[in-house]
Amino acid sequence: MIASTKLAKAQRAMQAGKEYGSANSEIFQHAPPETPSKRKLFVVVSSDKGLCGGIHSSVSKATRRALAGSDQADPASPVMVIGDKSKGQLSRVLGQNMTMSFNQIGRDIPTFADAAGVADLIVKSGVEYDSVSIVYNKFVSAISYEPTTVEVTNEKLLKESPGFRAYEMEDDFAKDLAEFALANAIYAALVEAHACEQSARRNAMDNASNNAKDMINKLTLQYNRGRQASITNELVDIITGASAL
């Protein structure tokens, strides 16, 4: 019941936050870079809490597949993780790629300030990258989700794209836009991943309650059968003794 209430709040925040992601997509759709990015930075979005099924392992597996099976991604690409759960999973297999991790983010509904803080730390971390690939869970319905990747280019590729070269811009325009676009994309990913987490937690709690009810019914039936067998054995002993007399 508590998880259902939190899911409704998370869905409302997700609908508002997805506007940031759609604005980002429109910008990069009309201004694609001329050259593909050579070095990607993977930002994995999870959380610090458990008891929500395979919500964290799905983004961890998607990140490992992207690093292992993609021709565009360097196996030595840096990885940053939001949330302790996926951090623990990825540290065992991609420990050499881990450069930074974030926790205590999105304990309640994520805010744009959380996303802006993460984006600021990424920009100031000194990690070199051509684009940022944000791996998060996309909300499909109240019972399903799927890992998705959204890509945000850096200042250099953004400045060299034909869509932006056609206009006269100030020198720091591309830098500010790249940082703001990264914060927008992270915020959209955070709120959608939070809604997926609450949905998965609600389903996990519902399944746990159903399993507990089934176990109680099974044990009650087993107890009643044992009790009935004990009463039957006592009656047989009484009837046998009475017949012997």
Buried (B, 14 or more C-beta within 10 A) or exposed (E): EEBBEBBEBBBEBBEEBBEBBEEBBEBBEEBEBEEEBEBBBBBBBBBBBEEBBEBBBBBBBBBBEBBEEBEEBEEEBBBBBBBBBBBBBBBEEBEEBBBBBBBEBBEEBBBBEBBBBBBEEBBEBEBEBBBBBBBBBBBEEBEEBEBBBBBBBBBBBBBBBEBBEEEEEEEEBBBEBBBBBBBBBBBBBBBBBBBBBBBBBBBBBEEEEEEEEEEEEEEEEEEEEEEEEEEEEEEEEEEEEEEEE
